[in-house]
Amino acid sequence: MTAVSSRALVLALMLTSTSALAGEQWVQARAILNSCGYFNNAQVEVTLSYRNLDLPWGTSVYLIYGWGGSSAPGTSFDWQPQATTVEAPATAPWYWGTKVTSIFRARSSTQYSNINYVWKVVLPDGSEFYEKGNSSTYGYYAADFSAVPVPCVNDGQFIGTPQSLPITTVVKN
């Protein structure tokens, strides 16, 4: 292998590994039961983070999200009560993130078990694209928080360390 071809190989490997880091994300959650006595309601706090090293400086990122779950055994839904858009401010260079909360379980009501979301990316020139993990028309990400422990608290304050959530992509045409 010549010096030129070995440098080209190193450069190709570097570019491949750098582009593999583009569009990374992670989701963490913690939950609480708002009463240690008779069942009241349970809340979840979800922290969503997005990183894309390929985006130019001045890019804005927004989180479009809704809740998914079931209202009765054998029935499921997504994007309840409706899609909500919030800004995900930059938390570091090429990193954006935000935190959302919701009551996910209450007596005689719908129960949420996951957050469904899409990242809306607005470039400095005004063009935009949606990061959703697949090329389907109405696809999105889903992060399941059903396995997160739900300790009871009397002051409504979230406690404990947020847990990483599994993320799947949902294909919808």
DRENLUM-961445 format. One line per 3 residues: their letters; for each residue x, y, z of N, C-alpha, C. Coordinates in Angstrom, 2 decimals. Layout:
REM DRENLUM-961445
A = X:Y:Z:X:Y:Z:X:Y:Z  ...
END
This chain:
REM DRENLUM-961445
MTA = 0.86:-1.17:0.00:0.00:0.00:0.00:0.90:1.23:0.00  0.62:2.14:-0.89:1.42:3.36:-0.99:1.01:4.34:0.10  1.84:5.34:0.33:1.54:6.35:1.34:0.27:7.11:0.99
VSS = 0.07:7.39:-0.30:-1.12:8.11:-0.73:-2.37:7.27:-0.50  -2.32:6.00:-0.86:-3.50:5.16:-0.69:-3.79:4.89:0.78  -2.75:4.80:1.63:-3.01:4.58:3.05:-3.64:5.83:3.67
RAL = -3.20:7.03:3.23:-3.82:8.26:3.73:-5.27:8.37:3.27  -5.54:7.96:2.03:-6.91:7.98:1.52:-7.79:7.02:2.32  -7.24:5.85:2.67:-8.00:4.89:3.46:-8.29:5.44:4.86
VLA = -7.29:6.07:5.49:-7.49:6.66:6.81:-8.56:7.76:6.74  -8.49:8.61:5.71:-9.47:9.67:5.55:-10.87:9.10:5.34  -11.00:8.07:4.52:-12.30:7.44:4.28:-12.86:6.84:5.56
LML = -12.02:6.19:6.34:-12.48:5.62:7.61:-12.90:6.71:8.58  -12.16:7.82:8.61:-12.51:8.91:9.50:-13.85:9.52:9.10  -14.07:9.74:7.81:-15.33:10.32:7.35:-16.49:9.37:7.62
TST = -16.27:8.09:7.46:-17.31:7.11:7.74:-17.67:7.12:9.20  -16.66:7.14:10.08:-16.97:7.12:11.51:-17.60:8.42:11.96  -17.22:9.55:11.36:-17.82:10.83:11.71:-19.28:10.87:11.28
SAL = -19.59:10.41:10.07:-20.98:10.45:9.62:-21.83:9.45:10.39  -21.24:8.41:10.94:-22.01:7.46:11.73:-22.50:8.09:13.02  -21.84:9.19:13.46:-22.27:9.87:14.68:-23.40:10.86:14.43
AGE = -23.68:11.19:13.18:-24.71:12.18:12.87:-26.08:11.64:13.23  -26.92:12.51:13.77:-28.28:12.13:14.06:-28.46:11.21:15.25  -27.56:11.25:16.21:-27.71:10.44:17.42:-28.73:11.05:18.35
QWV = -29.34:10.21:19.17:-30.29:10.70:20.14:-30.36:9.74:21.31  -30.87:10.24:22.40:-31.10:9.41:23.56:-32.23:10.02:24.37  -32.92:9.15:25.10:-34.08:9.56:25.89:-33.95:8.93:27.27
QAR = -34.21:9.73:28.29:-34.19:9.25:29.67:-35.48:9.69:30.35  -35.90:8.91:31.36:-37.13:9.27:32.07:-37.05:8.85:33.52  -37.85:9.53:34.31:-38.11:9.13:35.68:-39.56:9.46:35.96
AIL = -40.14:8.74:36.94:-41.56:8.88:37.20:-41.82:8.93:38.70  -42.97:9.47:39.06:-43.38:9.51:40.46:-44.88:9.26:40.56  -45.28:8.75:41.71:-46.68:8.65:42.08:-46.93:9.79:43.05
NSC = -47.90:10.64:42.75:-48.10:11.88:43.51:-48.83:11.71:44.84  -48.80:10.55:45.42:-49.40:10.35:46.73:-48.92:9.00:47.26  -48.57:8.97:48.52:-48.15:7.70:49.12:-49.32:7.00:49.79
GYF = -50.48:7.61:49.76:-51.68:7.01:50.32:-52.52:6.42:49.21  -53.77:6.80:49.19:-54.69:6.33:48.16:-54.20:6.79:46.79  -54.30:5.91:45.78:-53.78:6.21:44.45:-54.34:7.52:43.90
NNA = -53.46:8.37:43.48:-53.83:9.67:42.94:-53.54:9.67:41.45  -52.35:10.04:41.06:-51.93:9.97:39.66:-50.42:9.84:39.61  -49.92:9.42:38.47:-48.49:9.25:38.27:-48.03:10.20:37.17
QVE = -46.84:10.77:37.37:-46.26:11.70:36.40:-44.95:11.14:35.88  -44.63:11.49:34.65:-43.35:11.12:34.06:-42.64:12.39:33.59  -41.34:12.40:33.76:-40.47:13.48:33.27:-39.53:12.84:32.26
VTL = -39.59:13.30:31.02:-38.80:12.71:29.94:-37.82:13.75:29.42  -36.54:13.38:29.37:-35.49:14.24:28.84:-35.05:13.66:27.50  -35.16:14.46:26.44:-34.81:14.01:25.10:-33.63:14.83:24.60
SYR = -32.65:14.15:24.01:-31.44:14.82:23.53:-31.15:14.38:22.10  -30.64:15.31:21.31:-30.34:15.08:19.90:-28.97:15.65:19.59  -28.18:14.91:18.82:-26.86:15.38:18.40:-26.68:15.08:16.92
NLD = -26.21:16.07:16.19:-25.92:15.88:14.77:-24.73:16.76:14.40  -23.59:16.11:14.21:-22.35:16.84:13.93:-22.30:17.41:12.51  -23.25:17.04:11.66:-23.26:17.51:10.28:-24.03:18.82:10.10
LPW = -24.69:19.29:11.14:-25.51:20.50:11.00:-24.68:21.77:11.13  -25.00:22.80:10.33:-24.24:24.05:10.40:-24.60:24.86:11.65  -23.68:25.72:12.02:-23.91:26.62:13.15:-25.12:27.48:12.85
GTS = -25.97:27.72:13.84:-27.18:28.52:13.65:-28.42:27.69:13.38  -28.30:26.37:13.40:-29.44:25.48:13.19:-30.34:25.50:14.44  -31.64:25.44:14.23:-32.61:25.33:15.33:-33.25:23.96:15.28
VYL = -33.54:23.41:16.45:-34.15:22.09:16.53:-35.40:22.18:17.41  -36.45:21.51:16.98:-37.72:21.47:17.71:-38.12:20.02:17.92  -38.78:19.76:19.03:-39.32:18.44:19.32:-40.82:18.49:19.08
IYG = -41.31:17.60:18.24:-42.75:17.43:18.03:-43.09:16.10:18.71  -43.98:16.13:19.70:-44.23:14.91:20.47:-45.71:14.73:20.83  -46.04:13.52:21.16:-47.35:13.14:21.67:-47.15:11.88:22.50
WGG = -48.17:11.46:23.19:-48.07:10.31:24.09:-48.78:9.11:23.48  -48.26:7.93:23.73:-48.86:6.70:23.25:-49.16:5.78:24.41  -50.10:4.88:24.20:-50.45:3.95:25.26:-51.70:3.17:24.91
SSA = -52.54:2.89:25.93:-53.77:2.14:25.70:-54.87:2.68:26.60  -56.09:2.57:26.12:-57.24:3.00:26.92:-58.00:1.80:27.47  -57.73:0.61:26.94:-58.32:-0.64:27.42:-57.45:-1.77:26.89
PGT = -57.52:-2.95:27.51:-56.72:-4.07:27.01:-57.00:-4.32:25.52  -55.94:-4.48:24.77:-56.07:-4.75:23.34:-56.24:-3.53:22.46  -56.33:-2.35:23.05:-56.43:-1.13:22.24:-55.19:-0.28:22.47
SFD = -54.74:0.36:21.43:-53.57:1.23:21.58:-53.79:2.51:20.77  -53.04:3.53:21.10:-53.15:4.80:20.41:-51.77:5.46:20.41  -51.62:6.44:19.55:-50.40:7.25:19.54:-50.77:8.71:19.36
WQP = -49.86:9.60:19.70:-50.01:11.04:19.52:-51.20:11.61:20.28  -51.36:11.23:21.55:-52.42:11.79:22.38:-51.86:12.89:23.26  -52.57:13.85:23.72:-53.88:14.19:23.21:-53.80:14.79:21.82
QAT = -52.65:15.35:21.47:-52.38:15.88:20.13:-50.89:16.14:20.05  -50.39:16.36:18.86:-48.96:16.66:18.71:-48.66:18.04:19.28  -47.59:18.14:20.03:-47.15:19.39:20.64:-45.75:19.69:20.14
TVE = -45.46:20.92:19.82:-44.12:21.32:19.37:-43.49:22.23:20.40  -42.25:21.90:20.80:-41.49:22.74:21.72:-40.08:22.90:21.16  -39.50:24.04:21.45:-38.12:24.26:21.03:-37.19:23.40:21.87
APA = -36.19:22.82:21.22:-35.13:22.08:21.90:-33.88:22.96:21.82  -33.61:23.74:22.86:-32.47:24.65:22.79:-31.14:23.90:22.71  -30.15:24.58:22.16:-28.80:24.00:22.12:-28.29:23.87:23.56
TAP = -27.74:22.71:23.88:-27.19:22.48:25.21:-25.67:22.45:25.17  -25.09:22.33:23.99:-23.65:22.35:23.72:-23.52:22.43:22.20  -22.32:22.65:21.67:-22.18:22.66:20.22:-22.66:21.33:19.61
WYW = -23.58:21.40:18.67:-24.18:20.28:17.95:-25.06:19.39:18.82  -25.44:19.85:20.00:-26.34:19.12:20.89:-27.57:19.98:21.18  -28.75:19.36:21.13:-29.99:20.03:21.47:-30.77:19.12:22.41
GTK = -31.61:19.71:23.23:-32.39:18.86:24.12:-33.49:19.63:24.82  -34.42:18.87:25.37:-35.51:19.46:26.12:-36.08:18.43:27.08  -36.91:18.90:27.99:-37.53:18.04:28.99:-39.03:18.29:28.96
VTS = -39.83:17.22:28.97:-41.28:17.34:28.99:-41.83:16.47:30.12  -42.97:16.86:30.66:-43.60:16.08:31.73:-45.09:15.89:31.41  -45.66:14.85:31.98:-47.08:14.61:31.80:-47.57:13.64:32.87
IFR = -48.84:13.74:33.19:-49.48:12.69:33.98:-49.69:11.53:33.01  -49.18:10.36:33.37:-49.30:9.24:32.45:-50.23:8.14:32.95  -50.65:8.26:34.19:-51.58:7.26:34.72:-52.42:7.92:35.80
ARS = -53.72:7.78:35.68:-54.66:8.31:36.68:-55.84:7.35:36.76  -56.52:7.39:37.88:-57.68:6.52:38.06:-58.71:6.77:36.98  -59.24:5.72:36.40:-60.33:5.79:35.40:-60.00:6.66:34.20
STQ = -58.75:6.60:33.74:-58.40:7.39:32.55:-57.41:6.61:31.69  -57.10:7.21:30.58:-56.14:6.65:29.65:-54.77:6.55:30.30  -54.03:5.50:29.93:-52.68:5.35:30.46:-51.67:5.46:29.32
YSN = -50.66:6.29:29.53:-49.59:6.43:28.55:-48.43:5.53:28.95  -47.77:4.97:27.95:-46.62:4.11:28.24:-45.40:4.50:27.41  -45.57:5.41:26.47:-44.43:5.83:25.65:-44.65:7.26:25.14
INY = -43.54:7.86:24.78:-43.59:9.18:24.14:-43.23:8.96:22.67  -44.03:9.52:21.78:-43.80:9.44:20.34:-43.31:10.81:19.89  -42.29:10.82:19.04:-41.72:12.12:18.70:-40.96:12.12:17.38
VWK = -40.75:13.32:16.89:-39.99:13.61:15.67:-39.16:14.85:15.97  -37.94:14.89:15.46:-37.11:16.11:15.57:-37.32:16.94:14.30  -37.71:18.19:14.46:-37.81:19.12:13.34:-36.55:19.96:13.35
VVL = -35.79:19.90:12.26:-34.51:20.61:12.17:-34.67:21.74:11.15  -34.41:22.98:11.61:-34.51:24.15:10.75:-33.09:24.70:10.55  -32.64:24.67:9.31:-31.29:25.14:8.98:-31.26:26.66:8.93
PDG = -30.07:27.25:9.01:-29.97:28.72:9.00:-30.59:29.39:7.78  -30.65:28.69:6.63:-31.25:29.28:5.43:-32.78:29.15:5.42  -33.36:28.59:6.48:-34.82:28.45:6.58:-35.35:27.11:6.11
SEF = -34.54:26.33:5.42:-35.01:25.00:5.00:-35.09:24.09:6.22  -35.92:23.07:6.13:-36.12:22.20:7.27:-36.25:20.75:6.84  -35.98:19.86:7.77:-36.22:18.44:7.56:-36.62:17.83:8.89
YEK = -37.18:16.62:8.82:-37.67:15.93:10.01:-36.85:14.67:10.22  -36.28:14.54:11.39:-35.50:13.37:11.77:-36.47:12.43:12.48  -36.77:11.28:11.83:-37.76:10.37:12.39:-37.36:8.91:12.32
GNS = -36.16:8.64:11.85:-35.64:7.28:11.88:-36.03:6.39:10.73  -36.89:6.87:9.83:-37.27:6.07:8.67:-37.79:7.01:7.59  -38.05:6.46:6.42:-38.48:7.31:5.31:-39.99:7.24:5.07
STY = -40.75:6.65:5.98:-42.20:6.59:5.79:-42.81:7.97:5.98  -43.96:8.18:5.40:-44.60:9.49:5.40:-44.91:9.99:6.81  -45.50:9.15:7.65:-45.92:9.56:8.99:-45.13:8.83:10.08
GYY = -43.92:8.41:9.76:-43.10:7.69:10.73:-42.65:8.57:11.88  -42.22:7.92:12.96:-41.77:8.64:14.15:-40.95:7.71:15.04  -40.36:8.27:16.06:-39.68:7.51:17.10:-40.65:7.28:18.24
AAD = -40.46:6.18:18.95:-41.24:5.90:20.16:-40.25:5.45:21.24  -40.34:6.08:22.42:-39.50:5.70:23.57:-40.43:5.19:24.66  -40.22:3.96:25.08:-41.10:3.27:26.03:-40.61:3.51:27.46
FSA = -41.47:4.09:28.31:-41.11:4.33:29.71:-41.90:3.44:30.66  -42.54:2.39:30.16:-43.39:1.55:31.01:-42.62:0.79:32.08  -41.31:0.59:31.91:-40.52:-0.15:32.90:-39.84:0.77:33.92
VPV = -40.06:2.07:33.84:-39.43:3.01:34.76:-40.12:2.89:36.13  -39.34:2.76:37.22:-39.94:2.68:38.56:-40.75:3.94:38.88  -41.80:3.77:39.70:-42.70:4.88:40.05:-42.78:4.98:41.57
PCV = -41.78:5.62:42.21:-41.85:5.76:43.67:-42.89:6.80:44.06  -43.45:6.66:45.26:-44.42:7.65:45.70:-43.70:8.78:46.43  -44.22:9.99:46.23:-43.69:11.19:46.87:-44.88:12.01:47.35
NDG = -44.66:12.83:48.33:-45.73:13.69:48.82:-45.58:15.14:48.39  -44.42:15.48:47.78:-44.18:16.88:47.42:-44.20:17.14:45.92  -44.46:16.13:45.10:-44.52:16.31:43.66:-43.18:16.49:42.98
QFI = -42.07:16.31:43.71:-40.73:16.48:43.14:-40.20:15.15:42.62  -39.64:15.17:41.41:-39.06:13.96:40.85:-37.80:13.59:41.63  -37.64:12.31:41.90:-36.48:11.83:42.64:-35.79:10.74:41.84
GTP = -34.55:10.45:42.20:-33.83:9.36:41.55:-33.17:9.78:40.25  -32.40:8.86:39.73:-31.66:9.07:38.49:-32.53:8.68:37.29  -32.61:9.53:36.28:-33.36:9.16:35.08:-32.79:7.90:34.43
QSL = -33.67:7.05:33.91:-33.27:5.81:33.26:-33.31:5.97:31.75  -32.34:5.36:31.07:-32.34:5.36:29.61:-33.51:4.54:29.10  -34.15:5.02:28.04:-35.30:4.34:27.47:-34.95:3.71:26.13
PIT = -35.57:2.57:25.82:-35.40:2.00:24.49:-36.16:2.84:23.47  -35.53:3.08:22.32:-36.14:3.88:21.26:-36.35:2.99:20.05  -37.55:3.02:19.49:-37.83:2.29:18.25:-38.33:3.27:17.20
TVV = -38.21:2.89:15.95:-38.78:3.72:14.89:-40.07:3.05:14.44  -41.09:3.86:14.25:-42.40:3.37:13.83:-42.61:3.81:12.39  -42.88:2.87:11.52:-43.13:3.16:10.11:-44.62:3.32:9.89
KN = -45.03:4.46:9.36:-46.44:4.71:9.05:-46.51:5.46:7.72  -47.23:4.91:6.78:-47.38:5.56:5.47:-48.73:6.21:5.32
END
